[in-house]
Amino acid sequence: MVTNQASIKRDGIQDYVSLRTTALVILAYSIFLLWFFVSTPEVTYEVWTGLFSNLLVKVFTLAALVSIMIHVRIGLWQVLTDYIKPHTLRAGLQYVLNLIAFAYVAIGVFVLWGV
Amino acid sequence: MFFALIFVITAWAYSLTSADGFAAVVEAMNGVFGKIILIGTVSVLTYHILGGVRHMFMDAGYFEELESGNSSAKIVIGAWVVLTVIMGVVLW
């Protein structure tokens, strides 16, 4: 049965793969930031805005934020389905948490826009 | 960790949008409360990464027996404690 690509409905294998691929992006970004803070003796406002005015850093940051959103969507679904048995409460939590995860991406876009 | 992100994203947004926002974030981070959140967040992320990397090894078929699973789990916890202490010293 070929997955219907027209819809965003997914299956377990996609979740399995997406969770790990997004994890690798987030891991790379975390290491990048760690390297930045370790290798920068004094982080001033100019240095900080300089970092995020670089186009590639903006793309990497947005990629990380989107990866976090996807990673969170799948990861929190696994957590919620394990622990929150009443389905209406779980649906409500998923709705709110995924909205927050999207808000992180939106904030990222508008902040990066202005730098 | 998801809720720690609220602090991370907020601090990041404030620190980038204006110079005094940046100063406010730096000042907050030097405060006791800020440092606790900072070290807590970094520590939680470190544990999640260590556990995640171990999990990926397990996907590849390693650490699946009783002894190897147990010992790799203890190594993750040990490394986490050591790294948290190091970051605590660095950030405090």
N, CA and C atoms of all chains as a GROMACS GRO file, in nm:
protein
  621
    1MET      N    1   0.090  -0.119   0.000
    1MET     CA    2   0.000   0.000   0.000
    1MET      C    3   0.092   0.122   0.000
    2VAL      N    4   0.085   0.202  -0.101
    2VAL     CA    5   0.172   0.320  -0.108
    2VAL      C    6   0.106   0.433  -0.028
    3THR      N    7   0.188   0.501   0.050
    3THR     CA    8   0.132   0.611   0.133
    3THR      C    9   0.077   0.719   0.041
    4ASN      N   10  -0.039   0.768   0.078
    4ASN     CA   11  -0.101   0.873  -0.002
    4ASN      C   12  -0.024   1.004   0.021
    5GLN      N   13   0.054   1.046  -0.078
    5GLN     CA   14   0.139   1.163  -0.057
    5GLN      C   15   0.058   1.292  -0.056
    6ALA      N   16  -0.066   1.285  -0.100
    6ALA     CA   17  -0.143   1.410  -0.109
    6ALA      C   18  -0.182   1.459   0.030
    7SER      N   19  -0.191   1.367   0.122
    7SER     CA   20  -0.234   1.412   0.256
    7SER      C   21  -0.112   1.414   0.348
    8ILE      N   22  -0.125   1.485   0.462
    8ILE     CA   23  -0.012   1.488   0.554
    8ILE      C   24  -0.025   1.374   0.654
    9LYS      N   25  -0.116   1.280   0.627
    9LYS     CA   26  -0.128   1.164   0.717
    9LYS      C   27   0.002   1.086   0.706
   10ARG      N   28   0.051   1.039   0.821
   10ARG     CA   29   0.178   0.968   0.816
   10ARG      C   30   0.167   0.832   0.882
   11ASP      N   31   0.268   0.753   0.872
   11ASP     CA   32   0.263   0.623   0.940
   11ASP      C   33   0.382   0.613   1.035
   12GLY      N   34   0.390   0.499   1.103
   12GLY     CA   35   0.491   0.481   1.207
   12GLY      C   36   0.632   0.495   1.154
   13ILE      N   37   0.652   0.446   1.033
   13ILE     CA   38   0.789   0.449   0.978
   13ILE      C   39   0.831   0.594   0.954
   14GLN      N   40   0.742   0.674   0.902
   14GLN     CA   41   0.775   0.815   0.880
   14GLN      C   42   0.807   0.883   1.012
   15ASP      N   43   0.726   0.853   1.114
   15ASP     CA   44   0.753   0.913   1.246
   15ASP      C   45   0.890   0.870   1.296
   16TYR      N   46   0.919   0.739   1.280
   16TYR     CA   47   1.047   0.685   1.326
   16TYR      C   48   1.162   0.759   1.257
   17VAL      N   49   1.152   0.773   1.126
   17VAL     CA   50   1.260   0.836   1.049
   17VAL      C   51   1.267   0.986   1.079
   18SER      N   52   1.149   1.052   1.080
   18SER     CA   53   1.148   1.198   1.103
   18SER      C   54   1.207   1.232   1.240
   19LEU      N   55   1.173   1.152   1.340
   19LEU     CA   56   1.223   1.180   1.475
   19LEU      C   57   1.375   1.182   1.475
   20ARG      N   58   1.435   1.086   1.405
   20ARG     CA   59   1.581   1.076   1.409
   20ARG      C   60   1.648   1.177   1.318
   21THR      N   61   1.588   1.202   1.201
   21THR     CA   62   1.651   1.299   1.110
   21THR      C   63   1.646   1.439   1.173
   22THR      N   64   1.531   1.473   1.235
   22THR     CA   65   1.524   1.605   1.299
   22THR      C   66   1.619   1.611   1.418
   23ALA      N   67   1.634   1.498   1.489
   23ALA     CA   68   1.725   1.495   1.604
   23ALA      C   69   1.867   1.527   1.559
   24LEU      N   70   1.907   1.475   1.443
   24LEU     CA   71   2.044   1.500   1.394
   24LEU      C   72   2.063   1.647   1.362
   25VAL      N   73   1.960   1.711   1.305
   25VAL     CA   74   1.970   1.854   1.273
   25VAL      C   75   1.984   1.934   1.402
   26ILE      N   76   1.900   1.900   1.501
   26ILE     CA   77   1.904   1.975   1.628
   26ILE      C   78   2.037   1.952   1.698
   27LEU      N   79   2.089   1.830   1.690
   27LEU     CA   80   2.218   1.798   1.753
   27LEU      C   81   2.328   1.880   1.687
   28ALA      N   82   2.326   1.887   1.554
   28ALA     CA   83   2.427   1.965   1.483
   28ALA      C   84   2.419   2.111   1.524
   29TYR      N   85   2.297   2.162   1.535
   29TYR     CA   86   2.281   2.303   1.573
   29TYR      C   87   2.328   2.329   1.715
   30SER      N   88   2.300   2.233   1.805
   30SER     CA   89   2.345   2.249   1.945
   30SER      C   90   2.497   2.253   1.951
   31ILE      N   91   2.561   2.166   1.874
   31ILE     CA   92   2.708   2.162   1.873
   31ILE      C   93   2.761   2.292   1.813
   32PHE      N   94   2.694   2.341   1.710
   32PHE     CA   95   2.735   2.467   1.647
   32PHE      C   96   2.732   2.581   1.750
   33LEU      N   97   2.622   2.589   1.825
   33LEU     CA   98   2.610   2.696   1.926
   33LEU      C   99   2.714   2.676   2.036
   34LEU      N  100   2.734   2.552   2.077
   34LEU     CA  101   2.833   2.524   2.183
   34LEU      C  102   2.970   2.573   2.135
   35TRP      N  103   3.004   2.540   2.011
   35TRP     CA  104   3.133   2.583   1.956
   35TRP      C  105   3.140   2.736   1.954
   36PHE      N  106   3.028   2.801   1.918
   36PHE     CA  107   3.028   2.948   1.913
   36PHE      C  108   3.058   3.005   2.051
   37PHE      N  109   2.988   2.957   2.155
   37PHE     CA  110   3.006   3.012   2.289
   37PHE      C  111   3.145   2.978   2.345
   38VAL      N  112   3.196   2.862   2.309
   38VAL     CA  113   3.328   2.823   2.361
   38VAL      C  114   3.437   2.905   2.292
   39SER      N  115   3.418   2.930   2.160
   39SER     CA  116   3.527   2.995   2.086
   39SER      C  117   3.516   3.147   2.088
   40THR      N  118   3.407   3.202   2.144
   40THR     CA  119   3.394   3.349   2.148
   40THR      C  120   3.424   3.396   2.290
   41PRO      N  121   3.540   3.461   2.310
   41PRO     CA  122   3.576   3.503   2.447
   41PRO      C  123   3.469   3.592   2.511
   42GLU      N  124   3.421   3.695   2.438
   42GLU     CA  125   3.323   3.784   2.500
   42GLU      C  126   3.209   3.808   2.402
   43VAL      N  127   3.089   3.763   2.439
   43VAL     CA  128   2.975   3.777   2.348
   43VAL      C  129   2.910   3.913   2.374
   44THR      N  130   2.937   4.008   2.283
   44THR     CA  131   2.873   4.139   2.297
   44THR      C  132   2.752   4.143   2.205
   45TYR      N  133   2.676   4.253   2.215
   45TYR     CA  134   2.556   4.267   2.131
   45TYR      C  135   2.595   4.265   1.984
   46GLU      N  136   2.707   4.330   1.950
   46GLU     CA  137   2.751   4.336   1.809
   46GLU      C  138   2.787   4.195   1.762
   47VAL      N  139   2.860   4.121   1.846
   47VAL     CA  140   2.901   3.985   1.809
   47VAL      C  141   2.777   3.899   1.789
   48TRP      N  142   2.682   3.914   1.883
   48TRP     CA  143   2.562   3.830   1.884
   48TRP      C  144   2.476   3.857   1.760
   49THR      N  145   2.454   3.985   1.729
   49THR     CA  146   2.374   4.017   1.610
   49THR      C  147   2.453   3.983   1.484
   50GLY      N  148   2.586   3.996   1.494
   50GLY     CA  149   2.669   3.959   1.378
   50GLY      C  150   2.650   3.813   1.342
   51LEU      N  151   2.647   3.729   1.445
   51LEU     CA  152   2.630   3.585   1.421
   51LEU      C  153   2.500   3.561   1.346
   52PHE      N  154   2.390   3.622   1.394
   52PHE     CA  155   2.258   3.590   1.338
   52PHE      C  156   2.225   3.675   1.216
   53SER      N  157   2.317   3.765   1.176
   53SER     CA  158   2.289   3.837   1.052
   53SER      C  159   2.345   3.759   0.933
   54ASN      N  160   2.428   3.659   0.964
   54ASN     CA  161   2.485   3.576   0.858
   54ASN      C  162   2.374   3.490   0.799
   55LEU      N  163   2.362   3.489   0.665
   55LEU     CA  164   2.251   3.420   0.600
   55LEU      C  165   2.249   3.271   0.634
   56LEU      N  166   2.366   3.208   0.628
   56LEU     CA  167   2.371   3.063   0.652
   56LEU      C  168   2.327   3.030   0.795
   57VAL      N  169   2.366   3.117   0.889
   57VAL     CA  170   2.326   3.094   1.028
   57VAL      C  171   2.175   3.109   1.041
   58LYS      N  172   2.118   3.205   0.966
   58LYS     CA  173   1.972   3.222   0.970
   58LYS      C  174   1.904   3.096   0.919
   59VAL      N  175   1.955   3.041   0.807
   59VAL     CA  176   1.894   2.921   0.748
   59VAL      C  177   1.908   2.804   0.845
   60PHE      N  178   2.028   2.790   0.904
   60PHE     CA  179   2.054   2.681   0.998
   60PHE      C  180   1.961   2.694   1.120
   61THR      N  181   1.945   2.818   1.168
   61THR     CA  182   1.859   2.839   1.285
   61THR      C  183   1.715   2.801   1.253
   62LEU      N  184   1.668   2.845   1.135
   62LEU     CA  185   1.530   2.813   1.098
   62LEU      C  186   1.512   2.663   1.079
   63ALA      N  187   1.614   2.600   1.018
   63ALA     CA  188   1.608   2.454   1.000
   63ALA      C  189   1.598   2.386   1.136
   64ALA      N  190   1.674   2.436   1.233
   64ALA     CA  191   1.671   2.377   1.367
   64ALA      C  192   1.535   2.398   1.431
   65LEU      N  193   1.478   2.517   1.416
   65LEU     CA  194   1.348   2.545   1.478
   65LEU      C  195   1.238   2.458   1.417
   66VAL      N  196   1.242   2.443   1.284
   66VAL     CA  197   1.141   2.358   1.220
   66VAL      C  198   1.162   2.213   1.263
   67SER      N  199   1.289   2.173   1.273
   67SER     CA  200   1.319   2.036   1.319
   67SER      C  201   1.268   2.015   1.460
   68ILE      N  202   1.284   2.119   1.545
   68ILE     CA  203   1.234   2.107   1.682
   68ILE      C  204   1.082   2.089   1.679
   69MET      N  205   1.014   2.165   1.592
   69MET     CA  206   0.868   2.154   1.586
   69MET      C  207   0.825   2.013   1.549
   70ILE      N  208   0.893   1.954   1.449
   70ILE     CA  209   0.857   1.819   1.405
   70ILE      C  210   0.895   1.716   1.512
   71HIS      N  211   1.014   1.734   1.570
   71HIS     CA  212   1.064   1.644   1.674
   71HIS      C  213   0.971   1.644   1.794
   72VAL      N  214   0.925   1.766   1.828
   72VAL     CA  215   0.835   1.780   1.942
   72VAL      C  216   0.699   1.718   1.910
   73ARG      N  217   0.650   1.742   1.786
   73ARG     CA  218   0.518   1.691   1.750
   73ARG      C  219   0.515   1.539   1.767
   74ILE      N  220   0.619   1.472   1.720
   74ILE     CA  221   0.622   1.326   1.728
   74ILE      C  222   0.654   1.280   1.870
   75GLY      N  223   0.758   1.343   1.930
   75GLY     CA  224   0.802   1.301   2.063
   75GLY      C  225   0.695   1.320   2.167
   76LEU      N  226   0.629   1.436   2.165
   76LEU     CA  227   0.525   1.462   2.266
   76LEU      C  228   0.403   1.373   2.241
   77TRP      N  229   0.380   1.337   2.114
   77TRP     CA  230   0.269   1.245   2.088
   77TRP      C  231   0.297   1.111   2.157
   78GLN      N  232   0.425   1.067   2.146
   78GLN     CA  233   0.462   0.939   2.210
   78GLN      C  234   0.445   0.950   2.362
   79VAL      N  235   0.486   1.065   2.418
   79VAL     CA  236   0.476   1.081   2.564
   79VAL      C  237   0.330   1.088   2.607
   80LEU      N  238   0.252   1.166   2.533
   80LEU     CA  239   0.112   1.185   2.572
   80LEU      C  240   0.033   1.055   2.559
   81THR      N  241   0.060   0.980   2.453
   81THR     CA  242  -0.016   0.855   2.437
   81THR      C  243   0.025   0.753   2.542
   82ASP      N  244   0.146   0.770   2.597
   82ASP     CA  245   0.185   0.679   2.705
   82ASP      C  246   0.116   0.715   2.836
   83TYR      N  247   0.109   0.846   2.864
   83TYR     CA  248   0.070   0.885   3.000
   83TYR      C  249  -0.068   0.948   3.013
   84ILE      N  250  -0.117   1.015   2.906
   84ILE     CA  251  -0.246   1.082   2.922
   84ILE      C  252  -0.352   0.994   2.858
   85LYS      N  253  -0.417   0.911   2.937
   85LYS     CA  254  -0.512   0.815   2.878
   85LYS      C  255  -0.642   0.880   2.832
   86PRO      N  256  -0.703   0.973   2.910
   86PRO     CA  257  -0.831   1.032   2.862
   86PRO      C  258  -0.809   1.109   2.733
   87HIS      N  259  -0.878   1.065   2.626
   87HIS     CA  260  -0.839   1.114   2.494
   87HIS      C  261  -0.872   1.262   2.472
   88THR      N  262  -0.982   1.311   2.535
   88THR     CA  263  -1.015   1.452   2.511
   88THR      C  264  -0.906   1.542   2.572
   89LEU      N  265  -0.863   1.507   2.694
   89LEU     CA  266  -0.757   1.585   2.758
   89LEU      C  267  -0.630   1.579   2.672
   90ARG      N  268  -0.600   1.457   2.622
   90ARG     CA  269  -0.478   1.441   2.542
   90ARG      C  270  -0.487   1.524   2.414
   91ALA      N  271  -0.604   1.520   2.350
   91ALA     CA  272  -0.620   1.596   2.226
   91ALA      C  273  -0.600   1.745   2.254
   92GLY      N  274  -0.657   1.791   2.365
   92GLY     CA  275  -0.644   1.933   2.400
   92GLY      C  276  -0.499   1.969   2.425
   93LEU      N  277  -0.426   1.882   2.498
   93LEU     CA  278  -0.284   1.908   2.527
   93LEU      C  279  -0.204   1.912   2.399
   94GLN      N  280  -0.229   1.813   2.312
   94GLN     CA  281  -0.155   1.807   2.186
   94GLN      C  282  -0.176   1.936   2.108
   95TYR      N  283  -0.302   1.982   2.106
   95TYR     CA  284  -0.335   2.103   2.031
   95TYR      C  285  -0.254   2.222   2.084
   96VAL      N  286  -0.256   2.240   2.215
   96VAL     CA  287  -0.189   2.355   2.275
   96VAL      C  288  -0.038   2.344   2.255
   97LEU      N  289   0.018   2.226   2.283
   97LEU     CA  290   0.164   2.210   2.277
   97LEU      C  291   0.216   2.227   2.135
   98ASN      N  292   0.142   2.173   2.038
   98ASN     CA  293   0.187   2.188   1.899
   98ASN      C  294   0.175   2.331   1.852
   99LEU      N  295   0.076   2.400   1.907
   99LEU     CA  296   0.062   2.543   1.872
   99LEU      C  297   0.183   2.621   1.926
  100ILE      N  298   0.225   2.587   2.048
  100ILE     CA  299   0.342   2.653   2.107
  100ILE      C  300   0.466   2.621   2.023
  101ALA      N  301   0.478   2.497   1.981
  101ALA     CA  302   0.594   2.458   1.901
  101ALA      C  303   0.596   2.538   1.771
  102PHE      N  304   0.479   2.560   1.712
  102PHE     CA  305   0.474   2.641   1.591
  102PHE      C  306   0.510   2.786   1.623
  103ALA      N  307   0.463   2.834   1.738
  103ALA     CA  308   0.492   2.972   1.778
  103ALA      C  309   0.644   2.993   1.789
  104TYR      N  310   0.717   2.891   1.835
  104TYR     CA  311   0.863   2.903   1.843
  104TYR      C  312   0.920   2.930   1.704
  105VAL      N  313   0.867   2.859   1.604
  105VAL     CA  314   0.918   2.878   1.468
  105VAL      C  315   0.882   3.017   1.419
  106ALA      N  316   0.757   3.060   1.447
  106ALA     CA  317   0.712   3.192   1.401
  106ALA      C  318   0.798   3.302   1.463
  107ILE      N  319   0.824   3.290   1.594
  107ILE     CA  320   0.909   3.389   1.662
  107ILE      C  321   1.046   3.390   1.595
  108GLY      N  322   1.096   3.271   1.567
  108GLY     CA  323   1.228   3.262   1.502
  108GLY      C  324   1.228   3.334   1.370
  109VAL      N  325   1.126   3.314   1.288
  109VAL     CA  326   1.120   3.377   1.157
  109VAL      C  327   1.121   3.528   1.172
  110PHE      N  328   1.035   3.582   1.259
  110PHE     CA  329   1.024   3.728   1.268
  110PHE      C  330   1.146   3.790   1.333
  111VAL      N  331   1.210   3.720   1.426
  111VAL     CA  332   1.331   3.775   1.486
  111VAL      C  333   1.443   3.775   1.382
  112LEU      N  334   1.459   3.662   1.312
  112LEU     CA  335   1.566   3.652   1.213
  112LEU      C  336   1.544   3.752   1.099
  113TRP      N  337   1.418   3.779   1.072
  113TRP     CA  338   1.385   3.875   0.966
  113TRP      C  339   1.446   4.011   0.997
  114GLY      N  340   1.438   4.044   1.126
  114GLY     CA  341   1.480   4.179   1.163
  114GLY      C  342   1.629   4.193   1.185
  115VAL      N  343   1.703   4.081   1.190
  115VAL     CA  344   1.846   4.097   1.224
  115VAL      C  345   1.926   4.130   1.098
  116MET      N  346   1.166   1.988   2.913
  116MET     CA  347   1.262   2.057   2.826
  116MET      C  348   1.188   2.150   2.730
  117PHE      N  349   1.065   2.101   2.694
  117PHE     CA  350   0.982   2.180   2.603
  117PHE      C  351   0.950   2.315   2.666
  118PHE      N  352   0.927   2.315   2.799
  118PHE     CA  353   0.893   2.441   2.866
  118PHE      C  354   1.018   2.526   2.891
  119ALA      N  355   1.133   2.457   2.903
  119ALA     CA  356   1.259   2.532   2.913
  119ALA      C  357   1.279   2.614   2.786
  120LEU      N  358   1.228   2.560   2.673
  120LEU     CA  359   1.243   2.630   2.546
  120LEU      C  360   1.174   2.765   2.548
  121ILE      N  361   1.069   2.779   2.631
  121ILE     CA  362   1.001   2.908   2.640
  121ILE      C  363   1.102   3.014   2.684
  122PHE      N  364   1.183   2.980   2.787
  122PHE     CA  365   1.284   3.075   2.836
  122PHE      C  366   1.389   3.099   2.727
  123VAL      N  367   1.430   2.990   2.660
  123VAL     CA  368   1.538   3.001   2.561
  123VAL      C  369   1.495   3.092   2.447
  124ILE      N  370   1.375   3.066   2.391
  124ILE     CA  371   1.328   3.142   2.276
  124ILE      C  372   1.304   3.288   2.316
  125THR      N  373   1.247   3.310   2.434
  125THR     CA  374   1.220   3.447   2.479
  125THR      C  375   1.351   3.523   2.494
  126ALA      N  376   1.448   3.461   2.562
  126ALA     CA  377   1.577   3.528   2.583
  126ALA      C  378   1.642   3.555   2.448
  127TRP      N  379   1.634   3.458   2.359
  127TRP     CA  380   1.697   3.474   2.227
  127TRP      C  381   1.632   3.590   2.151
  128ALA      N  382   1.498   3.597   2.156
  128ALA     CA  383   1.428   3.702   2.083
  128ALA      C  384   1.463   3.839   2.141
  129TYR      N  385   1.457   3.853   2.273
  129TYR     CA  386   1.487   3.981   2.335
  129TYR      C  387   1.631   4.023   2.307
  130SER      N  388   1.722   3.925   2.316
  130SER     CA  389   1.865   3.961   2.306
  130SER      C  390   1.901   4.005   2.166
  131LEU      N  391   1.821   3.964   2.066
  131LEU     CA  392   1.858   3.996   1.928
  131LEU      C  393   1.789   4.122   1.878
  132THR      N  394   1.674   4.153   1.936
  132THR     CA  395   1.596   4.261   1.876
  132THR      C  396   1.647   4.399   1.918
  133SER      N  397   1.709   4.408   2.039
  133SER     CA  398   1.757   4.543   2.076
  133SER      C  399   1.874   4.533   2.173
  134ALA      N  400   1.956   4.640   2.176
  134ALA     CA  401   2.076   4.639   2.261
  134ALA      C  402   2.037   4.632   2.407
  135ASP      N  403   1.934   4.708   2.446
  135ASP     CA  404   1.899   4.701   2.588
  135ASP      C  405   1.827   4.571   2.620
  136GLY      N  406   1.764   4.511   2.516
  136GLY     CA  407   1.709   4.376   2.536
  136GLY      C  408   1.821   4.280   2.566
  137PHE      N  409   1.930   4.296   2.491
  137PHE     CA  410   2.048   4.211   2.510
  137PHE      C  411   2.102   4.229   2.653
  138ALA      N  412   2.111   4.358   2.694
  138ALA     CA  413   2.164   4.386   2.828
  138ALA      C  414   2.074   4.325   2.934
  139ALA      N  415   1.942   4.334   2.911
  139ALA     CA  416   1.847   4.278   3.010
  139ALA      C  417   1.866   4.127   3.022
  140VAL      N  418   1.887   4.060   2.908
  140VAL     CA  419   1.904   3.914   2.911
  140VAL      C  420   2.033   3.878   2.982
  141VAL      N  421   2.140   3.954   2.952
  141VAL     CA  422   2.269   3.926   3.017
  141VAL      C  423   2.256   3.944   3.168
  142GLU      N  424   2.186   4.052   3.206
  142GLU     CA  425   2.170   4.078   3.349
  142GLU      C  426   2.088   3.967   3.414
  143ALA      N  427   1.982   3.923   3.344
  143ALA     CA  428   1.898   3.816   3.398
  143ALA      C  429   1.980   3.688   3.415
  144MET      N  430   2.066   3.663   3.319
  144MET     CA  431   2.145   3.539   3.322
  144MET      C  432   2.249   3.542   3.434
  145ASN      N  433   2.289   3.662   3.473
  145ASN     CA  434   2.385   3.670   3.583
  145ASN      C  435   2.317   3.657   3.719
  146GLY      N  436   2.184   3.672   3.718
  146GLY     CA  437   2.109   3.659   3.843
  146GLY      C  438   2.100   3.512   3.882
  147VAL      N  439   2.073   3.487   4.009
  147VAL     CA  440   2.069   3.349   4.059
  147VAL      C  441   1.962   3.270   3.984
  148PHE      N  442   1.844   3.330   3.970
  148PHE     CA  443   1.732   3.259   3.906
  148PHE      C  444   1.770   3.224   3.762
  149GLY      N  445   1.830   3.320   3.692
  149GLY     CA  446   1.869   3.296   3.552
  149GLY      C  447   1.969   3.183   3.541
  150LYS      N  448   2.065   3.181   3.634
  150LYS     CA  449   2.169   3.078   3.626
  150LYS      C  450   2.110   2.940   3.649
  151ILE      N  451   2.012   2.933   3.740
  151ILE     CA  452   1.951   2.802   3.768
  151ILE      C  453   1.880   2.751   3.643
  152ILE      N  454   1.806   2.841   3.577
  152ILE     CA  455   1.734   2.801   3.455
  152ILE      C  456   1.835   2.763   3.347
  153LEU      N  457   1.944   2.843   3.338
  153LEU     CA  458   2.045   2.818   3.234
  153LEU      C  459   2.109   2.680   3.251
  154ILE      N  460   2.159   2.657   3.373
  154ILE     CA  461   2.227   2.529   3.398
  154ILE      C  462   2.127   2.414   3.388
  155GLY      N  463   2.004   2.437   3.440
  155GLY     CA  464   1.901   2.333   3.433
  155GLY      C  465   1.870   2.296   3.290
  156THR      N  466   1.850   2.398   3.207
  156THR     CA  467   1.816   2.372   3.067
  156THR      C  468   1.929   2.300   2.995
  157VAL      N  469   2.052   2.348   3.015
  157VAL     CA  470   2.165   2.285   2.946
  157VAL      C  471   2.184   2.142   2.994
  158SER      N  472   2.160   2.122   3.124
  158SER     CA  473   2.176   1.986   3.178
  158SER      C  474   2.071   1.892   3.122
  159VAL      N  475   1.947   1.940   3.118
  159VAL     CA  476   1.839   1.855   3.064
  159VAL      C  477   1.866   1.823   2.918
  160LEU      N  478   1.911   1.923   2.843
  160LEU     CA  479   1.940   1.899   2.700
  160LEU      C  480   2.054   1.798   2.685
  161THR      N  481   2.154   1.810   2.771
  161THR     CA  482   2.268   1.717   2.764
  161THR      C  483   2.221   1.574   2.787
  162TYR      N  484   2.135   1.556   2.887
  162TYR     CA  485   2.086   1.420   2.916
  162TYR      C  486   2.007   1.367   2.798
  163HIS      N  487   1.923   1.452   2.741
  163HIS     CA  488   1.840   1.411   2.628
  163HIS      C  489   1.927   1.371   2.509
  164ILE      N  490   2.034   1.448   2.485
  164ILE     CA  491   2.124   1.419   2.372
  164ILE      C  492   2.197   1.288   2.396
  165LEU      N  493   2.250   1.271   2.519
  165LEU     CA  494   2.326   1.148   2.549
  165LEU      C  495   2.235   1.026   2.534
  166GLY      N  496   2.113   1.039   2.591
  166GLY     CA  497   2.017   0.928   2.579
  166GLY      C  498   1.978   0.904   2.436
  167GLY      N  499   1.962   1.014   2.360
  167GLY     CA  500   1.923   1.003   2.220
  167GLY      C  501   2.030   0.934   2.136
  168VAL      N  502   2.156   0.973   2.160
  168VAL     CA  503   2.266   0.911   2.084
  168VAL      C  504   2.274   0.763   2.118
  169ARG      N  505   2.258   0.731   2.246
  169ARG     CA  506   2.258   0.589   2.287
  169ARG      C  507   2.144   0.517   2.217
  170HIS      N  508   2.030   0.584   2.206
  170HIS     CA  509   1.914   0.522   2.143
  170HIS      C  510   1.943   0.493   1.996
  171MET      N  511   2.013   0.583   1.931
  171MET     CA  512   2.045   0.561   1.789
  171MET      C  513   2.141   0.442   1.774
  172PHE      N  514   2.234   0.428   1.871
  172PHE     CA  515   2.321   0.310   1.868
  172PHE      C  516   2.237   0.184   1.882
  173MET      N  517   2.136   0.194   1.969
  173MET     CA  518   2.051   0.076   1.989
  173MET      C  519   1.973   0.044   1.862
  174ASP      N  520   1.935   0.150   1.788
  174ASP     CA  521   1.868   0.126   1.660
  174ASP      C  522   1.959   0.046   1.567
  175ALA      N  523   2.090   0.072   1.579
  175ALA     CA  524   2.186   0.004   1.490
  175ALA      C  525   2.220  -0.135   1.544
  176GLY      N  526   2.156  -0.175   1.656
  176GLY     CA  527   2.174  -0.311   1.703
  176GLY      C  528   2.273  -0.326   1.818
  177TYR      N  529   2.327  -0.215   1.866
  177TYR     CA  530   2.422  -0.227   1.978
  177TYR      C  531   2.346  -0.216   2.111
  178PHE      N  532   2.414  -0.249   2.219
  178PHE     CA  533   2.362  -0.230   2.356
  178PHE      C  534   2.227  -0.296   2.376
  179GLU      N  535   2.204  -0.411   2.312
  179GLU     CA  536   2.070  -0.470   2.324
  179GLU      C  537   2.065  -0.583   2.424
  180GLU      N  538   2.183  -0.632   2.466
  180GLU     CA  539   2.183  -0.739   2.568
  180GLU      C  540   2.171  -0.675   2.707
  181LEU      N  541   2.148  -0.763   2.807
  181LEU     CA  542   2.126  -0.713   2.943
  181LEU      C  543   2.247  -0.634   2.991
  182GLU      N  544   2.370  -0.692   2.976
  182GLU     CA  545   2.487  -0.625   3.031
  182GLU      C  546   2.516  -0.498   2.953
  183SER      N  547   2.517  -0.507   2.819
  183SER     CA  548   2.557  -0.390   2.739
  183SER      C  549   2.453  -0.278   2.754
  184GLY      N  550   2.325  -0.319   2.763
  184GLY     CA  551   2.221  -0.217   2.782
  184GLY      C  552   2.240  -0.145   2.914
  185ASN      N  553   2.264  -0.228   3.017
  185ASN     CA  554   2.282  -0.173   3.152
  185ASN      C  555   2.404  -0.083   3.160
  186SER      N  556   2.516  -0.131   3.107
  186SER     CA  557   2.640  -0.053   3.122
  186SER      C  558   2.632   0.076   3.040
  187SER      N  559   2.572   0.069   2.921
  187SER     CA  560   2.564   0.193   2.839
  187SER      C  561   2.473   0.294   2.909
  188ALA      N  562   2.369   0.244   2.977
  188ALA     CA  563   2.280   0.337   3.049
  188ALA      C  564   2.357   0.405   3.161
  189LYS      N  565   2.440   0.326   3.231
  189LYS     CA  566   2.517   0.385   3.343
  189LYS      C  567   2.619   0.484   3.289
  190ILE      N  568   2.678   0.455   3.172
  190ILE     CA  569   2.776   0.549   3.113
  190ILE      C  570   2.706   0.681   3.080
  191VAL      N  571   2.585   0.671   3.024
  191VAL     CA  572   2.510   0.793   2.990
  191VAL      C  573   2.485   0.876   3.115
  192ILE      N  574   2.439   0.811   3.223
  192ILE     CA  575   2.409   0.885   3.346
  192ILE      C  576   2.536   0.944   3.404
  193GLY      N  577   2.644   0.865   3.402
  193GLY     CA  578   2.772   0.915   3.454
  193GLY      C  579   2.819   1.036   3.376
  194ALA      N  580   2.817   1.026   3.243
  194ALA     CA  581   2.862   1.136   3.159
  194ALA      C  582   2.775   1.259   3.182
  195TRP      N  583   2.646   1.235   3.202
  195TRP     CA  584   2.554   1.346   3.224
  195TRP      C  585   2.590   1.421   3.351
  196VAL      N  586   2.616   1.344   3.458
  196VAL     CA  587   2.649   1.407   3.586
  196VAL      C  588   2.778   1.487   3.573
  197VAL      N  589   2.878   1.426   3.508
  197VAL     CA  590   3.008   1.493   3.494
  197VAL      C  591   2.991   1.622   3.413
  198LEU      N  592   2.919   1.612   3.299
  198LEU     CA  593   2.903   1.730   3.213
  198LEU      C  594   2.824   1.839   3.284
  199THR      N  595   2.722   1.799   3.361
  199THR     CA  596   2.642   1.898   3.433
  199THR      C  597   2.729   1.972   3.534
  200VAL      N  598   2.816   1.898   3.603
  200VAL     CA  599   2.903   1.962   3.702
  200VAL      C  600   2.997   2.059   3.630
  201ILE      N  601   3.054   2.015   3.518
  201ILE     CA  602   3.147   2.103   3.444
  201ILE      C  603   3.075   2.231   3.402
  202MET      N  604   2.954   2.215   3.344
  202MET     CA  605   2.882   2.334   3.298
  202MET      C  606   2.841   2.420   3.416
  203GLY      N  607   2.809   2.356   3.527
  203GLY     CA  608   2.772   2.432   3.646
  203GLY      C  609   2.887   2.521   3.690
  204VAL      N  610   3.007   2.467   3.687
  204VAL     CA  611   3.125   2.546   3.726
  204VAL      C  612   3.149   2.658   3.625
  205VAL      N  613   3.141   2.622   3.497
  205VAL     CA  614   3.168   2.721   3.391
  205VAL      C  615   3.067   2.835   3.397
  206LEU      N  616   2.940   2.798   3.415
  206LEU     CA  617   2.835   2.901   3.405
  206LEU      C  618   2.815   2.975   3.537
  207TRP      N  619   2.861   2.918   3.649
  207TRP     CA  620   2.833   2.985   3.776
  207TRP      C  621   2.928   3.102   3.803
   0.00000   0.00000   0.00000
